[in-house]
């Protein structure tokens, strides 16, 4: 078995888990058929559930789209407290620690032991605490650089492999085309900032037997902030909110030429700017240190079996089919259009056509597999939502006032630490 059994993992379990268990109250039918409730968002969920239902007449699943992200987590918490949470629910990796604290997911270690080696280490680490499994990984978001290949070719620039090269290319592109930037670095995208700083060696949250350490103002994070602040000051990158109307317009007209984000970014851009199909490609995320290819995750989700479920074995079987079977993985690719977290799913992806945004990049999934081989393990803290809103406000204020961006990260850390200490955690800081 590949469960992490380090002091760090054990400490995380101790610090996360607590509270009284809630009584189960999941849906059940009046016949011999087990009926499960499943909450999940995104395209193709109902179609994927229909595949399960057709093959499993004795265990039928009803799908409800309860929204994604923090909204879904909040609804799960409310329904769990009321005793009527669904049997299975999709949860973003960033929300799993807070759900564990709230006693929402069931410990499914024994129920998924037969598939514990089906997932990459970096993904498995986000759902496993102290050797106890609280979710089954579904999709993964290793970070890559999605860029306009035509823009670089027309401006005579090579694809950047380091962040220093990225900065040089961004300046060269902007010098030749003053209305164009290589990328936008949005203030409120916590996943981006946590990801690129993790590349540099910063951990926003970490834990050991003595408590939590918060590193949002780690000097390595602050140096990353300085780097992108200088590019913004040069006009070489923008700070438009991603997927805002202005951002979408500029993606369509070619004046935003890239996005450093999870492997899911091409699918998003394909929906925003379908007429730019064929102009884009992906490449591994630029490195801070040449030769250090480890990349972080940005985004991704997993399935939890709730403590309210009266049918945990059947619920876990459904989750395993969805995320760890050949049919389930193929449907994640074909029906859902997401990049599977499982090793088999990623191998299956290599035979698939690339996203519609880049039909000419036949090695798309080879690049995805390459970056997935060396993914940085991530520990998310118990108050990610607070960190997100605080950083958005502080960084937007700094950009508007022309004050150092690094001050926004220091202010965010202060708020996050104060909140954790108020709850009762022992907290130290890096920076």
N, C-alpha and C positions, 0 to 999 in steps of 0.2 A: 504494500500500500504506500501511497505517496503523500499521505497527510503530513503537513508540517507539524513537527512536534518540538519546535524550538521554544526557548523561554519566552521569546517575544509572542509567539502564537498563544501559548498557555496563558500568558499575562493578559492578552487581549480578551480571551474568553472570560477570565475572571472579572475583568473590568466592565465587560459588556453585559454579562448575563445577570439577571436579577429580577425580583418581582414575583408575584404569585401567578401561577398558570391560570389561564382563562378557560372556562368550561366550553367544550366543543358543541357546536350547533350548526353543522353543515346540512345542506339539502339532501333529502333522501326520498325515494319514490315509494309507492305503496306496493310495488311488485318486487320481483327478485332482481330487478335491474338496479345496479348502483348508479346513482346520478350525482355527478360532480359539478360544482360551479367553478368556473375559471374566469379570472379577470386578466385581460391582456390588451395592449394597444398595438396599433400599427397595421399596415396593409397585409391582407392575407390571413389574418388570425382565424376567422370563421372557416375559411377554406381548409386550413391546416387541421382544425378541430374536426371538420367533416371527414377527413381521411381517417382519423382515429376512430370516430364513431362508426364508420362503415366496416371497420375491421374488428371492432370490439363491441358487439351488441349487448354484452352483459355489463359494460361500464360506459355509460353515456355521459358526455361532457357538454355543458351549456356555456357558451362564450358570451361574456359581457365586456364591452370596451369601456373601461372606467377611467380612461385618460392615462397619460404617462407622467414620468418624472415625479416631482415632489407632490403634485396633486394626487397621483395614485397612492403614494405612500401615506398621505394624510387620510385618504378615504379608507385605506386598509387599517390604519390605527383606530379610526372611529368605529368601523364595523367590528373589529376584533374586540374592542372594549364592550360593544353591545352584544357580543357572542354570536354574530352572524356573518363573520368574514367568509369569503369563498374558500373552497378547498385548496385551490391552487391559484397563485397570483404571480404575475410578472413584476419584477422590481429591479430598478437600476442598481448597479453595484454600489454607487455612492450612498444609497439609502438603506442598504442592508444593515450596517452597524446600528443605526437608530431604530430600525425595526426589531433587531435582536434585543436591544435595551428595553423596548416596549413589550417584549415577550410575545410578539406576533408570530414568527415562524417556528415551526417544530424542528427539533434536532432530528435530522433524517439520516444520520451517519449509517445506521444499520440498514436502512431501506435502500441506500444507493451504493453500498459497499461493492456491488458487482460492476459498477461503472466508474469507480474512483480513479482508474488509470486511463480514462478515456479523454481527459482534458489536459490542456497545457498547464504547466506549473503556475504561471503568472495569473491565469484566469482562476484556477482552483483556489489560489490563495485569497481571492477576494470573496469567497463564499464559505471558507473554512476558518474556524477560530478555535485554537487549542485542540485541534484534532476532531472537533465536532463540526459537522456539515449542516449548514442552515439554508442552503440554496443550491440549485443545480445550474451551472452556467449555460446560457443559451447562445448569446452572440458576443463577439469580441470586437474591440475597437482599437487595435494597435495604430499608433499615429504614423501618418505618412504625409508627404507634401504632394498635394494635387495642384498642378500648374498648367498654364497655357503654353504648350510646346511651340505653337506658332509664334507667340510673343517672343520667346527666347531666341528662336531661329531668326526672326526678322530684326532683332536688335543685336544679333551676334553674340549672345551670351550662352555659356555652358550651364548645364543643370548643376545647381549647387549641391555639394556633398557635405559641407560644413556650414555652420551658422555665419562664420566670417565671410565665406563665399556668398552666402545668401545676402548678407548686407551689401557686399560689393555689387552683386547682380542687381539688387533692388535699386541701388543708387544709379547704376548705369542705365537701367530701363527708364527710370524717372527722368534722368538727364536728357535722354533721347525723346521721351514722350512725357512732357510735363503733366499731362492730364491722367497719366497711368501710374498705378502702383503695383508692385509684385504681389502684395497681400494686404489684407486688413487684419489688424490685431485688436479684437474687440475687448473693451474694458471688462465686460461682465462675464466673459467666458472662463470660469474658474478651471474647467478641465484643461484648457489650453495652458494656462499659467502653471498649474500644478504639474502638468505633463512636461513642459519644456524645462522647468526648474528641476524636476526629478532627473532628467537627462544630465543636468549639471551637478547632481549629487545631493540636492535638497529633498528632505522629507517633510511634507506639510504636517503630517501626523505620524507619530511612531509611539510604541508602547513597550514597556518592559515591566518587570515585577514591581518596580517602584512607582509606576504610574505613566501618564502620558507626557510626551514631549511634542511641542508645537513649533514648527519651523517655517511658518509663513513669512517671517522676516529673517530667515537664514541669509547670511551674507551671499551665498550662492544664488539665492532667489533675487536678492537685491541687485546683484550684478546682471542677472538676466533682464530685470526691469530696466536697468540703465541702458542696456544694449538696444532694446526695442524703443525706448524713449528717444534715443538719439536718432534712430531711423525715422521715427515719426516727426521729429523736429526738422529733419532734412526733407520731409515730404515724400520719403521713399516708401513708406507704408501708411496705411490709413487706420483710423480707429472707429470706423462706422460699425454699428451693431450688425452682426452677421444676420443675414436673411431679412433685414429691414427693407422697406420698399426702395430706398436709395441704393442700398447694397445690391439688391437683386437687379436693379436697372444697370448698375455698373458692371456686374458680371455679364449681363447680356450684351452690353456694348463694348466689352473687352477692356475696360479701364481698371478693372481689378483682375489680376492675372494669376492668382493662386490662393490656396487655403491650406494651412498646416492644421490638420485635424485627423480624426479617426478614419479608418478605412471605409467608413460609411459615407464620407463626404461626396464622392462621385455620384452616388445615387441621389443625394439631396440636390446637388448642383444640376443633375440631369432633369430634375423636376422644375427647377427654377429657370434654367436656360437651355431648353432642349435644342434650340437652333444653333448652339455652339458645339454640338456633338462632332467629335472628330478632331477638335482643337486641343483637347486636354490629354494629359497623361499623369501617372503617379510615379513617384520615386521614393526611396527610403527617406525618412525625416533627416534633415541635416544634423550633423553631430557637433557638439561643443568641443570634444577632443577627438581628433582624427583617429580612426580605428576603433573607437568605442561605439559600437552599433546598437547598444541596448536602447530600446524605445519604451515609452510608457503607453498605457491605455488612455483613451479618451472616449468615454461612453461604454455602452454595453449593458446587458441585463441578464437576469437569472430567474429561475422559477423557484418560489418558496411553496412549501406545504404548510398551511397555517395550523396553529394549535386548535382552532375551532373545528377543524375537519373531523368528522366521524368516520372517515374512510381514508386514513393516511396511507395504507398500503396501496390502494388503488390510485390515490392521488400521486404517489411517488412513481407508480408504474407509468402513468400518463406523462409525467415530467421526464422520465427516462426515455420513453418513446420519442417525445418531442425533441429532446436535446442530445440523446446518445444512441439513437438507432439509425440505421442506414436510411430508412424511409423518412424518418423525422428530419435528419440532416439534409436530405435531398429536398424536402419540402421547404426547409428554411431557406435554401438557395433559390429554388424555382418559384415557390409560392410567396414567400415573405421577402425575398431579396436582401437577406442579411448575411453577414459573414459568420459562420458557425464558430462556437468556442471550442468544440471538440476536435480532437486530432483527425478523426475520420472525416468530419465535416469539412475541414480545411483541405484534406486530400481530395475529397470529392469536388471541391470548388475548382481545383486546377483544371478539370475537364470542362468547366462551364465557360460560356461566352462572357466576355468582359461587360461591364455596365454600358448602358446606351450612350453615356457621355464620351466614352473612349473606345468605340468598337474596333479601332485599329490597333489597340495595345493588347496583343494576344498573350503577353506575359503578365497581364494584370494580376492574376491569382498566384503566379509564381513569385511576384514581388510581395504580395500579401503573405505568402507562406514564409518567405525569407525574413520579413520583419517580425513575424509571429514567433520565430524560433528563439528570439532573445528579447523577451519582454520583461520590464522591470516590475517586480512585485510592488503592490500599492496597498497601504493601509489608509482607509478613510476614517475620519474622526466621527464623533457622535453628533456634531452640529455643522455638517456640510452646508445645509440650507442657509444658516445664519452667515457662514463665511461667504457664500455666494452673493447674497444681497448686500452685505457690508462692503465687499470688495468692489462690486458694481458701483455703489454710491461713492466710495472713497476715490476710486480711480477716475470715474467720470468727473468728479470735482477737481482732482489734480490736473486732468487734461484741460478742463475749462479755465482753471486759474493759472495754469502754467507753472505749477509747483512740482517738485520731484515726484516721479511715480513711486519711487521706493518708499516715500512717506505713506502712501496709500496701503502698502502691504504691512508696514509697521502698525498702522492704525487698525487694520483688519485683524492682525494677530492679537492686539490688545483686547479687542471686543470678543474674539473667539476664546481667549484664555479666561477672561472674566466670566464668561458664560459657563465654561466648563468648571471653573472653581466654585461658582455659585451652586451648581448641581451637586458638587461634592467630590470631584475628581482631584487627584494630586497632579499638578501640572508644572513642568519646567519648560523653558524655551531655548531654542537655538536662535540667537539674535534678538 
